[in-house]
Amino acid sequence: MTAGFMFPRSATGASSVVPSPPWHYSGQMLTIEYRTDPAAVAELLPAPLEPADDDPGAVAVIWADWQSCRDDLQELLDPVRSQYMETFVVVRCKYRGQHYSRCVYIWVDKDFAMVRGHHQGYPKKLGELYLTRPVNVGKAGPRLQPGGRFGATCAAYGRRLIDATFTITGTAESAGFVNALPMLHSRLMPAIEGDGTDSLHELVTMRGYDAEVGPCYSGDATLTFHPSPVEELERIAPIEMIGGFWREVGTSWRAGTTLERHNLPEVQP
């Protein structure tokens, strides 16, 4: 008998790339919101999802500098297993009359974060991600006050994909509206037969618990997407900037809810 939450399962389960939930997260997030062509957002929404009723072209690009762990906190004493960066692109959508946030693109820089996201339905890929960190002493970083300036980049497969800047001008009650709803994800796995069918095809929703947030700083932001032969960010390029937000965030995650499980072909004996 083998044990472990994800692969590889082994005699003890210690080799699993991801431990069993719950998972706890603490980090810093830079959120930049803008508007693009609503038709470009709609083409990223598979049936039966529909565009949001209001502001259907709104998009958020988010950098997160995370530290994560399980209940026993053991990863915090081995930080190579707890620290990672990610950049993700979020839109909003409607399903059965209710609005959700949906991650359409995301890059991370650690394997455990990628596999953990695949379990949840995030379409995670590997990338190289950087975000300026604020400081309380010295000159090698911005202060969390008006005039503080941040930079952020996202690259993958040796190509720069996104450049962003953010300058604090004040404070806000919330870090925007695009990423403020329960998440709606698709969990997918193509069948091993390679016949175009899926072994796993689910529509799921989730949100965290025990959330804590720090003060929210708002400001002006710039965002530039670059071409790539294997990415499609230019299809949702900004038409109008909304603004940027920086905030410390803490949350935990245990489980989601399956909304639809698509009928899959039966395996013939």
Secondary structure, DSSP 8 states (H G I E B T S, - for coil): --B-SSSS-BSSSTT-SS--S-EEEEEEEEEEEEE--HHHHHTT--TT-EE-SS-TTEEEEEEEEEEEEETT-GGGGSGGGTEEEEEEEEEEEEETTEEEEEEEEEEESSHHHHHHHHHHT--EEE-EEEE----SSSSSS--SSTT-EEEEEEEETTEEEEEEEEEEEEEESSS-STT-S-EEEEEEEE-TT-SS-EEEEEEEEE--EEEEE--EEEEEEEEEE---TT--GGGG--SEEEEEEEEEEEEEE---EEEEE--------
